[in-house]
Amino acid sequence: MAEFNYEIVEEIAVLSENPKGWRKELNLVSWNSRPPKFDLRDWAPGHEKMGKGVTLTNEEFEALQEIIKGM
């Protein structure tokens, strides 16, 4: 598996936490030193492990916001 790095630039919100302490979070994350993107995924305590998630560009995040507002 290829090496990668990440930096959580901004912690925006915790949506939920399970009994094992993993939290579903919305953050701004820089992957492999690239510009940060909105990121929604499960994180282990301390952010040392992560689950599968979704990353969104600013434009995709804005589109999602508009869709949610219209629901």
C-alpha positions in Angstrom: 0.0 0.0 0.0 1.3 3.4 -0.9 2.4 5.8 1.9 0.3 8.9 2.5 0.1 11.7 5.0 -2.7 13.9 6.3 -3.1 16.9 8.4 -6.4 17.9 10.0 -6.3 21.6 9.3 -9.7 22.4 11.1 -12.0 20.3 13.2 -15.5 21.5 12.2 -18.0 19.2 13.9 -18.4 15.8 15.6 -21.6 14.3 14.4 -21.7 11.2 16.6 -19.5 8.9 18.8 -19.8 5.1 19.2 -19.2 3.2 22.4 -15.6 2.4 21.4 -14.8 6.1 21.1 -14.7 6.4 17.3 -16.3 9.6 16.2 -17.9 10.6 12.9 -16.4 14.0 12.1 -16.5 16.8 9.6 -13.1 18.3 9.2 -10.9 20.2 6.7 -8.1 17.7 5.9 -5.0 18.2 3.8 -4.1 14.8 2.1 -0.5 14.4 0.9 0.3 18.1 1.5 -2.4 19.1 -1.0 -4.9 21.9 -0.4 -7.4 20.9 2.3 -10.8 19.5 1.4 -14.0 18.9 3.5 -13.8 15.4 4.9 -16.5 13.3 6.5 -15.4 10.0 8.1 -15.0 8.0 11.3 -11.9 8.6 13.4 -10.4 6.6 16.3 -9.6 8.5 19.5 -6.5 10.7 18.9 -7.0 10.6 15.1 -4.4 7.8 14.7 -6.8 5.5 12.7 -9.6 6.3 10.3 -12.5 4.6 8.6 -13.6 5.0 5.0 -14.9 8.5 4.2 -15.8 11.1 1.7 -13.8 14.1 0.7 -15.4 17.1 -1.0 -14.0 20.2 -2.8 -15.4 23.6 -1.8 -17.6 23.5 -4.8 -19.0 20.0 -4.0 -19.5 21.0 -0.4 -21.5 24.1 -1.5 -23.6 22.0 -3.8 -24.3 19.6 -1.0 -25.3 22.5 1.3 -27.8 23.7 -1.3 -29.3 20.3 -1.7 -29.7 19.8 2.0 -31.3 23.3 2.3 -33.8 22.3 -0.4 -35.0 19.1 1.4 
